[in-house]
Amino acid sequence: MKLLAILLVMLATGLAHADRPALADAFTKLSASAAALGKTAKASDDRGARKRFAPAATELGDDLAALARRLGKDVPLKTIAGDAAEADKAAAKLVELADEVEDKEERKTMRAQASLIEQGIAALRKQLDAKDDAPAAPAAPQRFTGHLLNTSDTCSWSENLKFIVSANGTQVFASQIVFPGKDLSLVVEKGRYLVQLLDTSGKLMAQGNLDANREGWIFKSGCVNKD
């Protein structure tokens, strides 16, 4: 009974954020306690302990062991939580079956140990109910604001330009005409982009890569006409 009490403390303090292996280990320990209680009751001289209490305790131990094994597999936690609820009911019934034991001291001991097992299962049920198999929502992609600059005004031959921005072969942005010496702001997700520079007729004049990996990125057209 002392070991069970220690386990209850562990359940209350050490499993607040327990993972599946930790929960499985706790169910295994409770299973061993229920099995040991069943074995003790089966060896009792008391008929109620042998015939009523012992089989129920042994069956509960088997059920808890099965729960522990299922936690080690890909069984959904929601399903396991439902099974744990059934085990909790069985443990509560085991507490009641202790009244079938005629010997006062044995009845008191078996009820106390069955109660501790039931409390342990209830604590684990809370942990299972609080957990979720659903994957965490993906983090929102980082987005950075930068500028596309038509710097052809610094060249011997300036050009009105359109900026076409693509990622993985898919166009993500197409600008209107940007005059020499002017710029426009653009918000894009963090990543690498291809920027194509077209004249007003749609002719490809130049292209380059844009690494949008920080706030305030800048892409300059440079000179798009050869002297």
C-alpha positions in Angstrom: 0.0 0.0 0.0 2.9 2.3 0.7 4.2 1.8 -2.9 0.7 2.6 -4.2 0.7 5.8 -2.2 4.0 6.8 -3.6 2.7 6.1 -7.1 -0.2 8.4 -6.5 2.1 11.2 -5.5 4.0 10.6 -8.7 0.8 10.7 -10.7 -0.2 14.0 -9.1 3.2 15.8 -9.5 5.2 14.1 -12.2 2.8 13.5 -15.0 1.4 16.9 -15.6 2.9 16.9 -19.1 3.4 13.1 -19.4 4.0 11.6 -22.8 2.8 8.2 -24.0 5.7 6.2 -22.6 5.4 7.8 -19.1 1.6 7.1 -19.1 2.2 3.5 -20.2 4.7 3.0 -17.4 2.2 4.4 -14.9 -0.5 2.0 -16.2 2.0 -0.9 -16.0 2.7 -0.1 -12.3 -1.0 0.0 -11.5 -1.5 -3.2 -13.4 1.2 -4.9 -11.2 -0.5 -3.6 -8.1 -3.9 -4.9 -9.1 -2.4 -8.3 -10.1 -0.6 -8.5 -6.8 -3.8 -7.6 -4.9 -5.6 -10.3 -6.8 -3.0 -12.9 -6.0 -3.1 -12.0 -2.3 -6.9 -12.3 -2.3 -6.8 -15.6 -4.1 -4.6 -17.0 -1.4 -6.8 -15.8 1.4 -8.8 -18.1 3.7 -11.8 -15.8 3.3 -14.3 -17.1 0.7 -15.4 -13.6 -0.3 -11.8 -12.6 -1.0 -11.1 -15.7 -3.1 -14.4 -16.0 -5.0 -15.4 -12.4 -5.6 -12.6 -10.0 -5.0 -9.6 -11.9 -6.4 -11.0 -12.5 -9.9 -12.1 -8.9 -10.2 -8.6 -7.6 -9.1 -6.9 -10.0 -11.5 -9.1 -9.0 -14.4 -8.5 -5.3 -13.7 -4.7 -5.9 -13.7 -5.0 -7.6 -17.1 -7.1 -4.6 -18.4 -4.5 -2.1 -17.2 -1.7 -4.1 -18.7 -3.5 -4.0 -22.0 -3.9 -0.2 -21.7 -0.2 0.1 -21.2 0.5 -1.9 -24.3 -1.9 0.1 -26.4 -0.2 3.3 -25.4 3.0 1.9 -27.0 1.2 1.5 -30.3 -0.6 4.0 -32.6 -4.0 3.6 -30.9 -5.6 7.1 -30.6 -5.5 8.6 -27.2 -9.2 9.3 -27.4 -9.8 5.5 -27.7 -7.4 4.7 -24.8 -9.1 7.4 -22.7 -12.4 5.6 -23.2 -10.9 2.3 -22.2 -9.4 4.0 -19.1 -12.9 5.2 -18.2 -14.1 1.6 -18.2 -11.1 0.5 -16.1 -12.0 3.3 -13.7 -15.5 1.9 -13.3 -14.1 -1.6 -12.8 -11.7 -0.3 -10.1 -14.7 1.5 -8.3 -16.5 -1.9 -8.5 -13.5 -3.6 -6.9 -13.6 -1.2 -4.0 -17.3 -2.2 -3.5 -16.4 -5.9 -3.7 -14.1 -5.5 -0.7 -17.3 -5.5 1.3 -17.6 -9.2 0.3 -14.6 -10.0 2.5 -15.8 -11.2 5.9 -12.6 -10.8 7.8 -12.5 -7.2 9.1 -8.8 -6.6 8.8 -8.6 -8.1 5.3 -11.6 -6.2 4.2 -10.1 -3.0 5.4 -6.7 -3.7 3.7 -8.2 -4.7 0.4 -10.6 -1.8 0.3 -7.7 0.6 1.0 -5.5 -0.9 -1.8 -8.4 -1.0 -4.2 -9.2 2.6 -3.5 -5.6 3.6 -4.2 -5.6 1.8 -7.5 -8.9 3.5 -8.4 -7.4 6.9 -7.5 -4.4 6.2 -9.7 -6.6 5.3 -12.7 -8.6 8.4 -12.2 -5.5 10.5 -12.2 -4.3 8.9 -15.4 -7.7 9.5 -17.0 -7.3 13.2 -16.4 -3.9 13.1 -18.2 -5.4 11.3 -21.1 -8.4 13.6 -21.4 -6.0 16.6 -21.4 -3.9 15.2 -24.2 -4.7 15.3 -27.9 -3.4 13.2 -30.9 -4.1 16.0 -33.3 -0.8 17.5 -34.6 0.0 21.0 -33.5 -1.1 23.7 -36.0 1.8 24.6 -38.3 3.4 27.9 -37.4 2.4 30.8 -39.6 5.0 31.4 -42.3 7.3 34.3 -41.7 6.5 37.3 -43.9 8.9 40.1 -44.7 8.3 43.5 -46.3 10.8 44.7 -48.8 11.2 46.9 -51.9 11.6 46.3 -55.6 13.7 49.1 -57.1 14.0 50.3 -60.6 17.5 51.6 -60.5 17.9 51.9 -64.3 18.0 55.7 -63.8 21.6 55.2 -62.8 22.5 53.6 -66.1 23.2 55.2 -69.5 19.8 54.0 -70.7 16.9 53.9 -68.3 13.8 51.8 -68.8 10.2 51.7 -67.5 9.9 48.2 -65.9 7.4 45.7 -64.7 8.5 43.2 -61.9 7.2 39.6 -62.1 8.0 37.6 -58.9 7.8 33.8 -58.9 8.5 30.9 -56.5 8.9 27.3 -57.6 7.6 28.1 -61.1 4.5 29.9 -59.8 3.9 33.6 -60.2 3.2 35.3 -56.8 3.3 38.9 -57.9 3.1 41.1 -61.0 3.6 44.8 -60.8 2.3 47.7 -62.8 4.9 50.0 -64.5 7.7 51.2 -62.2 9.4 54.2 -63.5 13.2 54.7 -63.3 14.3 55.8 -59.8 11.1 54.6 -58.3 10.3 51.6 -56.1 7.4 49.7 -54.7 6.9 47.8 -51.5 6.0 44.1 -51.4 5.2 41.6 -48.6 6.3 38.0 -49.3 6.8 34.9 -47.3 10.3 34.0 -46.3 12.0 32.3 -49.2 13.9 32.5 -52.4 12.2 34.0 -55.5 12.9 34.6 -59.1 12.3 38.2 -60.2 11.9 38.9 -63.9 12.1 42.4 -65.4 9.9 43.2 -68.4 9.6 46.3 -70.4 6.2 47.9 -71.2 5.7 45.6 -74.1 6.2 42.5 -72.0 9.7 41.8 -73.3 12.0 40.1 -70.8 14.8 42.5 -70.1 16.6 40.7 -67.2 16.1 38.5 -64.2 17.6 37.7 -60.9 17.2 35.9 -57.6 15.6 37.5 -54.5 16.4 36.1 -51.0 13.6 37.4 -48.8 15.0 36.3 -45.5 14.7 39.5 -43.4 12.6 42.6 -43.0 13.6 45.4 -45.3 15.0 43.3 -48.1 15.8 45.1 -51.3 15.9 44.0 -54.9 17.5 46.3 -57.4 16.9 46.0 -61.2 20.3 47.3 -62.1 20.9 48.1 -65.8 18.7 46.1 -68.1 19.9 47.6 -71.5 23.3 47.0 -72.9 25.1 50.2 -73.9 
